[in-house]
Amino acid sequence: AAAAALGHIALELDADGIVRSVSLWAGVGTPRYPQLALALLAAAGQAAPGGAAHAARNADEPPHVGVDKNAGKDESAGLWRQSGRLYPRFAGPPGSYRSVSYVDVLTGAVPAGALHGKLILVGASAAELGDAYPVPAAGGARLMPGVEWHATVLDNLRTHSGIVPLSRPVVTALTVL
């Protein structure tokens, strides 16, 4: 009840083990929970440009479905549904976003003015902590911290700069050509 917003952080690896996209809406039964970046924008009173949040929730693509093993006997109630896929453009390899040490913020080494008016994500950046993922921008050589992945999604939603995949008819036509 005290949270300004609630968002999901679910990531999916593609068949080759690389994270290339994220569902903007997800939930058990109905994709009702926004991705963390959408929830952060809403809590900050900012909307994704061009109505991207609304369009993503009502996208024509069928929702992705999986089974929540903890759902109990009624499997239909336990289906994890996702919709509104975002394929983000990466700012660069891991480490492309500015970061500051949490300890430096707590001890005052980072002036409060440096953070004023900013959307701030707090998370671990050390790969050894396990919250790091292979992404295309890393060239397979390095892992991107989860907090930086979410910063990438946030940046894409704010600037409306995600990658738009080609439709099936266009892919088919190009393949035939």
C-alpha positions in Angstrom: 0.0 0.0 0.0 2.9 2.3 0.6 4.5 1.8 -2.9 3.9 4.6 -5.4 3.7 1.9 -8.2 4.2 -1.8 -8.8 6.0 -3.2 -11.8 7.4 -6.5 -13.0 11.0 -7.2 -13.8 10.6 -10.5 -15.7 13.3 -11.1 -18.4 13.3 -13.8 -20.9 16.3 -15.3 -22.7 15.9 -16.0 -26.4 16.7 -19.5 -27.7 20.4 -18.6 -28.0 20.5 -17.4 -24.4 20.5 -13.6 -25.1 18.0 -11.1 -23.7 16.7 -9.0 -26.6 13.2 -7.9 -25.5 10.9 -7.4 -22.6 7.1 -7.6 -22.1 5.7 -4.3 -21.1 2.8 -5.9 -19.3 2.6 -9.2 -17.4 0.6 -11.0 -14.8 -1.1 -14.1 -13.7 -4.4 -14.5 -15.6 -4.2 -11.0 -17.1 -1.1 -8.9 -18.1 -2.0 -6.2 -15.6 1.4 -5.2 -14.2 3.5 -2.8 -16.1 7.2 -3.4 -16.6 9.3 -1.6 -14.0 10.2 1.3 -16.3 6.6 1.9 -17.2 5.7 1.9 -13.5 8.5 4.3 -12.7 7.4 6.7 -15.5 3.8 6.6 -14.2 5.0 7.2 -10.6 7.1 10.2 -11.8 4.1 11.6 -13.6 5.6 11.0 -17.0 4.0 9.1 -19.8 5.8 7.2 -22.4 5.8 9.3 -25.6 3.1 8.7 -28.2 0.9 6.6 -25.9 3.4 3.8 -26.1 2.3 2.3 -22.7 -1.3 2.2 -23.8 -0.5 0.9 -27.3 1.8 -1.8 -25.9 -0.9 -3.0 -23.5 -3.3 -3.3 -26.4 -0.9 -4.6 -29.0 -2.2 -6.9 -31.7 0.4 -9.5 -31.0 -1.0 -12.5 -29.0 0.0 -12.5 -25.4 2.9 -14.8 -24.4 1.7 -17.5 -22.1 3.5 -19.7 -19.5 2.4 -21.6 -16.5 3.0 -20.5 -12.9 4.0 -23.7 -11.1 2.7 -22.2 -7.8 -0.8 -21.5 -9.0 -2.5 -24.5 -7.4 -5.0 -26.8 -9.0 -6.7 -24.3 -11.4 -4.1 -24.1 -14.2 -6.1 -21.5 -16.1 -5.9 -19.1 -13.2 -2.1 -19.7 -13.0 -1.2 -18.8 -16.6 1.5 -16.1 -16.7 0.5 -13.8 -19.6 2.6 -11.1 -21.2 1.8 -8.5 -23.9 3.4 -5.4 -25.5 6.9 -6.5 -26.4 9.7 -3.8 -26.5 12.9 -4.5 -28.4 15.2 -1.8 -26.9 18.0 0.0 -28.6 21.1 -0.1 -26.4 23.1 3.0 -25.6 26.2 0.9 -25.9 27.9 -1.9 -24.1 27.5 -2.5 -20.4 28.6 0.6 -18.5 27.1 3.1 -20.9 24.8 4.7 -18.3 26.1 6.9 -15.6 26.2 5.2 -12.2 27.3 6.3 -8.7 28.0 4.2 -5.7 25.2 3.9 -3.2 27.7 4.3 -0.4 28.9 7.6 -2.0 25.3 8.8 -2.0 24.8 7.8 1.6 28.0 9.4 2.8 27.4 12.7 0.9 30.3 12.2 -1.6 27.6 12.7 -4.3 25.9 16.0 -3.8 22.1 15.9 -3.5 21.9 18.4 -6.4 23.4 15.8 -8.7 20.4 13.5 -8.2 17.7 16.2 -8.0 15.0 15.7 -10.7 16.5 12.4 -11.9 14.8 9.1 -12.2 17.0 6.8 -10.2 17.3 3.0 -10.4 19.0 1.3 -7.5 20.6 -2.1 -8.1 23.7 -4.2 -8.1 26.2 -3.8 -10.9 28.7 -6.6 -9.9 28.2 -9.6 -12.2 29.2 -11.9 -9.3 25.9 -11.1 -7.6 24.0 -12.9 -10.3 21.8 -10.1 -11.7 23.5 -9.8 -15.0 22.4 -10.9 -18.5 23.9 -11.4 -22.0 22.6 -8.7 -24.3 23.4 -8.0 -28.0 25.2 -4.7 -27.1 27.8 -6.7 -25.1 28.9 -8.6 -28.2 28.6 -11.8 -26.1 31.8 -10.9 -24.2 30.3 -9.2 -21.2 27.1 -9.4 -19.2 24.9 -6.3 -18.6 23.7 -5.7 -15.0 20.0 -6.0 -14.5 19.7 -2.4 -13.3 21.4 -1.3 -16.5 19.0 -3.4 -18.6 16.1 -1.6 -16.8 17.7 1.7 -17.4 17.9 0.8 -21.1 14.2 0.0 -21.2 13.4 3.3 -19.3 15.5 5.3 -21.7 13.8 3.7 -24.7 10.3 4.3 -23.3 11.2 8.0 -22.6 12.6 8.6 -26.0 10.3 6.2 -27.9 13.4 4.7 -29.5 12.8 0.9 -29.4 13.4 -1.3 -32.4 10.3 -2.1 -34.4 10.4 -5.6 -35.9 9.2 -6.2 -39.4 5.8 -7.8 -39.9 5.5 -11.3 -41.1 4.2 -10.3 -44.5 7.2 -8.0 -45.0 9.7 -10.7 -43.8 8.0 -13.2 -46.2 8.2 -10.7 -49.1 11.8 -10.0 -48.5 12.6 -13.7 -48.2 10.9 -14.4 -51.5 12.6 -11.4 -53.1 
